[in-house]
């Protein structure tokens, strides 16, 4: 699985994995699963902020979800020590969208992450998912995504 080549073909760069901002770890590996803490979207080193439906739109949310997915992939890469062959499947994404009460397109926003996972990991990137609207996210982020990833044991 040549993730670097797939990223390059998509014109994307893998960011440096974000360090925790509170009392948690970014990834826990247990029983052949990586449990990845919620990742925020970054553009030019800054968190992408906004509330979908009031001060930002669905397209911006889609892009923010895609940026969260890139950070998830960065965390996976660090957890597997760059050995992408250990990744068996993206099992589940939990997508949290900073939403105005009238905004109901959370699934379309979440597609920004889901579609990228499939582009990078193929059939193994197809996953279960939840996409929910929330009143606020850390640092005012537009989207936050956590994940469960099945890996071969090292």
C-alpha positions as CSV (number, residue, x, y, z in Angstrom):
1,X,0.0,0.0,0.0
2,X,1.8,3.1,-1.2
3,X,0.1,5.8,0.7
4,X,2.8,8.4,-0.2
5,X,2.2,7.8,-3.9
6,X,-1.5,8.0,-3.6
7,X,-1.3,11.3,-1.6
8,X,1.1,12.7,-4.2
9,X,-1.3,11.7,-7.0
10,X,-4.1,13.6,-5.2
11,X,-1.8,16.6,-4.7
12,X,-1.9,16.2,-0.9
13,X,0.8,16.2,1.7
14,X,0.6,14.3,4.9
15,X,0.8,16.7,7.9
16,X,2.9,16.1,10.9
17,X,0.7,14.3,13.5
18,X,-0.8,16.7,15.9
19,X,0.3,16.5,19.5
20,X,-2.4,16.2,22.2
21,X,-3.7,19.5,23.6
22,X,-4.9,18.0,26.9
23,X,-4.6,14.9,29.1
24,X,-4.9,12.1,26.5
25,X,-2.8,10.2,23.9
26,X,-3.4,10.5,20.2
27,X,-3.6,6.8,19.5
28,X,-4.1,3.6,21.6
29,X,-3.4,0.3,20.0
30,X,-5.3,-2.6,21.7
31,X,-6.3,-6.0,20.4
32,X,-5.4,-5.3,16.7
33,X,-7.2,-1.9,16.7
34,X,-6.0,1.6,16.7
35,X,-8.3,3.9,18.6
36,X,-7.5,7.4,17.3
37,X,-8.5,10.4,19.3
38,X,-10.5,13.2,17.6
39,X,-8.5,15.1,15.1
40,X,-9.1,18.7,14.0
41,X,-8.7,20.2,10.5
42,X,-5.6,22.3,10.0
43,X,-4.8,24.7,7.1
44,X,-1.4,26.5,7.2
45,X,-0.9,25.5,10.8
46,X,-4.2,26.9,12.0
47,X,-7.4,25.1,13.0
48,X,-10.2,25.5,10.4
49,X,-13.0,27.1,12.4
50,X,-16.6,27.9,11.8
51,X,-20.2,26.8,12.3
52,X,-21.8,25.0,9.4
53,X,-25.0,26.6,8.3
54,X,-24.3,30.0,9.7
55,X,-20.8,31.3,9.0
56,X,-19.5,28.5,6.7
57,X,-21.0,26.3,4.1
58,X,-21.2,22.6,3.1
59,X,-18.2,22.8,0.7
60,X,-16.0,24.3,3.4
61,X,-17.2,21.6,5.8
62,X,-16.3,18.9,3.3
63,X,-12.8,20.4,3.0
64,X,-12.5,20.5,6.8
65,X,-13.5,16.9,7.1
66,X,-10.9,16.0,4.4
67,X,-8.3,17.8,6.4
68,X,-9.3,15.9,9.6
69,X,-8.9,12.7,7.6
70,X,-5.4,13.7,6.6
71,X,-4.5,14.2,10.2
72,X,-6.0,10.7,11.0
73,X,-3.9,9.2,8.3
74,X,-0.8,11.0,9.8
75,X,-1.6,9.5,13.2
76,X,-2.0,6.0,11.7
77,X,1.3,6.3,9.9
78,X,3.1,7.3,13.1
79,X,1.4,4.5,15.0
80,X,2.4,1.8,12.5
81,X,5.9,3.3,12.2
82,X,5.4,4.0,8.5
83,X,4.6,0.4,7.8
84,X,1.4,0.8,5.8
85,X,1.2,-2.9,5.2
86,X,0.0,-3.2,8.8
87,X,-3.2,-1.4,8.0
88,X,-6.0,-3.9,7.4
89,X,-9.1,-1.7,7.3
90,X,-10.5,1.6,8.3
91,X,-13.3,0.3,10.6
92,X,-15.2,3.4,11.7
93,X,-15.2,7.1,11.6
94,X,-17.0,9.3,14.1
95,X,-17.6,12.7,12.5
96,X,-18.6,15.7,14.6
97,X,-19.8,18.8,12.7
98,X,-20.0,22.2,14.4
99,X,-23.6,22.9,13.2
100,X,-26.2,25.6,13.3
101,X,-29.4,24.0,14.6
102,X,-31.0,24.2,11.1
103,X,-28.0,22.5,9.3
104,X,-28.7,18.9,8.4
105,X,-26.0,18.0,5.8
106,X,-23.6,16.4,8.3
107,X,-23.4,13.3,6.1
108,X,-22.4,15.3,3.1
109,X,-19.7,17.1,5.2
110,X,-18.5,13.7,6.5
111,X,-18.0,12.5,2.9
112,X,-14.9,14.7,2.7
113,X,-13.2,12.2,5.1
114,X,-14.9,9.0,3.9
115,X,-14.1,9.6,0.2
116,X,-10.4,10.3,1.1
117,X,-10.2,7.1,3.1
118,X,-11.5,5.1,0.1
119,X,-9.1,6.9,-2.3
120,X,-6.1,6.1,-0.1
121,X,-6.9,2.6,1.2
122,X,-9.2,1.3,-1.6
123,X,-11.8,-1.3,-0.4
124,X,-10.1,-1.4,3.0
125,X,-10.9,2.3,3.3
126,X,-14.7,1.7,3.2
127,X,-16.0,2.0,6.8
128,X,-18.9,2.4,9.1
129,X,-19.6,5.9,10.2
130,X,-21.6,8.3,12.3
131,X,-22.0,12.0,11.4
132,X,-23.6,14.2,14.0
133,X,-24.1,17.9,14.5
134,X,-22.8,19.4,17.7
135,X,-23.2,22.8,19.3
136,X,-19.4,23.5,19.7
137,X,-16.0,21.8,19.1
138,X,-12.6,22.4,20.7
139,X,-10.9,25.6,19.5
140,X,-14.0,26.5,17.5
141,X,-13.1,23.8,14.9
142,X,-15.6,23.2,12.1
143,X,-15.2,19.4,12.2
144,X,-13.6,16.8,14.5
145,X,-13.2,13.2,13.6
146,X,-12.1,10.1,15.5
147,X,-11.4,6.6,14.1
148,X,-11.0,3.0,14.7
149,X,-8.5,1.2,12.4
150,X,-7.8,-2.5,12.2
151,X,-4.0,-3.3,12.0
152,X,-1.9,-6.4,11.9
153,X,0.0,-6.9,15.1
154,X,3.6,-5.8,15.0
